[in-house]
Amino acid sequence: MADDVMPGDVMKVEIWSDVICPWCWIGKARFEKALAAFPHAGRVEVTHHAYRLDPGGKPEEVVTSLGRKYGGGPDQIRQMMGRVVDAAAGEGLVYNTEGAKTGDTTDAHRIIKFARDKGLGDLALDRLYAAYFTDGIHVVERAALLDLASEIGLDRGEVQSMLTSDAYIADVTADQAQAQRFGANGVPFFVIDGKYGISGAQEPALFARALDQTWAESGRTALKSFGDANADACGPDGCAI
């Protein structure tokens, strides 16, 4: 963000996601495509918030977890996941979902917040996504998280001390509570300038319309409106978690 931009000139985008949510990484990539083409991208402040799909949950195979949630046998669940893998590939992301496990991602979110305070938040988020979806690393295990934290440049001892304390737990809980107050019941969930909520991994064109319209309505600079940004365009894949 440029030093001469006043706080009131900045449009804020908040994104709630979980590092084991397949649509969240896809949604992030699609939003970033829209943001890269936005004329005022340098005046947009993006903040990532924690959302746990399975708070308190024990590690289990994704196939088992989704089968219980949506119904259907392993073959049906793998077909469903295959569609997600294809969607990810369309955004240049590599998903290897076989054998993936779910679980409570509180510690992963705590590391992202710790990394953010060290200026490495975006790097931590992207590495955890890639670790889980591409590398097959179970990111609810502390040993794996410590290795990943070290990889991105965090001090392993500091991260270990943080994880054995209560640091950032309240922040993770508060993030999820805020999302629920906004009406989110899943992720990814985007809030643009505190005004528009967008659910699901929408196409870049919808994010672009939302950015343009919100900017125009704010009076910062007049841009052409491309229509309302709403969740109605969320297809059968876009909002799945």
Backbone hydrogen bonds, N-H to C=O, Kabsch-Sander energy under -0.5 kcal/mol:
donor,donor_aa,acceptor,acceptor_aa,energy
2,A,42,G,-0.6
5,V,2,A,-1.4
6,M,4,D,-0.6
9,D,6,M,-2.0
10,V,7,P,-1.5
11,M,43,R,-2.7
12,K,10,V,-0.6
13,V,45,E,-3.0
14,E,191,V,-2.7
15,I,47,T,-2.7
16,W,189,F,-3.0
17,S,49,H,-1.7
21,C,18,D,-1.8
24,C,21,C,-0.9
25,W,21,C,-1.0
26,I,22,P,-1.2
27,G,23,W,-3.0
28,K,24,C,-2.4
29,A,25,W,-2.2
30,R,26,I,-2.4
31,F,27,G,-2.6
32,E,28,K,-2.5
33,K,29,A,-1.5
34,A,30,R,-1.8
35,L,31,F,-2.8
36,A,32,E,-2.2
37,A,33,K,-1.0
38,F,34,A,-0.5
38,F,35,L,-1.2
41,A,38,F,-1.7
43,R,40,H,-2.3
44,V,41,A,-1.6
45,E,11,M,-2.4
46,V,44,V,-0.6
47,T,13,V,-2.8
49,H,15,I,-3.6
51,Y,17,S,-1.3
53,L,51,Y,-0.6
57,G,54,D,-2.4
60,E,102,T,-0.6
62,V,100,A,-3.1
65,S,61,E,-2.5
66,L,62,V,-3.2
67,G,63,V,-1.8
68,R,64,T,-1.9
69,K,65,S,-1.8
70,Y,66,L,-3.3
71,G,66,L,-0.5
71,G,67,G,-1.6
77,I,73,G,-2.2
78,R,74,P,-2.6
79,Q,75,D,-1.9
80,M,76,Q,-2.2
81,M,77,I,-2.6
82,G,78,R,-2.0
83,R,79,Q,-1.4
84,V,80,M,-1.3
85,V,81,M,-2.6
86,D,82,G,-2.1
87,A,83,R,-2.1
88,A,84,V,-2.6
89,A,85,V,-2.3
90,G,86,D,-1.7
91,E,87,A,-0.5
91,E,88,A,-1.5
92,G,89,A,-1.7
93,L,88,A,-2.5
95,Y,93,L,-0.6
96,N,133,F,-4.0
100,A,97,T,-2.2
102,T,60,E,-3.0
104,D,57,G,-1.3
109,H,105,T,-2.2
110,R,106,T,-2.2
111,I,107,D,-2.2
112,I,108,A,-1.9
113,K,109,H,-2.1
114,F,110,R,-2.6
115,A,111,I,-2.9
116,R,112,I,-2.2
117,D,113,K,-1.8
118,K,114,F,-0.6
118,K,115,A,-0.9
119,G,116,R,-1.8
120,L,115,A,-3.5
121,G,115,A,-0.5
124,A,120,L,-2.4
125,L,121,G,-2.4
126,D,122,D,-2.4
127,R,123,L,-2.3
128,L,124,A,-2.3
129,Y,125,L,-2.1
130,A,126,D,-2.5
131,A,127,R,-2.7
132,Y,128,L,-2.2
133,F,129,Y,-2.9
134,T,130,A,-1.8
135,D,130,A,-2.2
137,I,131,A,-3.0
139,V,137,I,-1.2
141,E,138,H,-1.7
145,L,141,E,-2.2
146,L,142,R,-2.7
147,D,143,A,-1.8
148,L,144,A,-2.2
149,A,145,L,-2.7
150,S,146,L,-2.2
151,E,147,D,-1.9
152,I,148,L,-1.6
153,G,150,S,-1.3
154,L,149,A,-2.4
156,R,154,L,-0.5
159,V,155,D,-2.4
160,Q,156,R,-2.7
161,S,157,G,-2.3
162,M,158,E,-2.2
163,L,159,V,-2.6
164,T,160,Q,-1.6
165,S,162,M,-1.3
169,I,166,D,-1.6
170,A,166,D,-0.6
172,V,168,Y,-2.3
173,T,169,I,-2.3
174,A,170,A,-2.5
175,D,171,D,-2.3
176,Q,172,V,-1.8
177,A,173,T,-2.2
178,Q,174,A,-2.3
179,A,175,D,-2.1
180,Q,176,Q,-2.0
181,R,177,A,-1.9
182,F,178,Q,-1.7
183,G,180,Q,-0.9
184,A,179,A,-2.5
189,F,16,W,-1.8
190,F,198,I,-2.7
191,V,14,E,-2.6
192,I,196,Y,-2.7
193,D,12,K,-4.1
193,D,191,V,-0.7
195,K,192,I,-2.3
196,Y,192,I,-1.6
198,I,190,F,-2.8
200,G,188,P,-2.6
201,A,238,G,-3.2
202,Q,200,G,-1.9
206,L,203,E,-1.0
207,F,203,E,-1.5
208,A,204,P,-2.7
209,R,205,A,-2.1
210,A,206,L,-2.3
211,L,207,F,-2.5
212,D,208,A,-2.6
213,Q,209,R,-2.8
214,T,210,A,-2.4
215,W,211,L,-2.2
216,A,212,D,-2.4
217,E,213,Q,-2.8
218,S,214,T,-1.4
219,G,215,W,-0.6
219,G,216,A,-1.0
220,R,215,W,-0.9
221,T,215,W,-0.7
223,L,221,T,-0.6
230,N,228,D,-0.7
233,A,230,N,-0.8
234,C,231,A,-2.0
235,G,233,A,-0.8
239,C,235,G,-1.1
240,A,237,D,-1.3
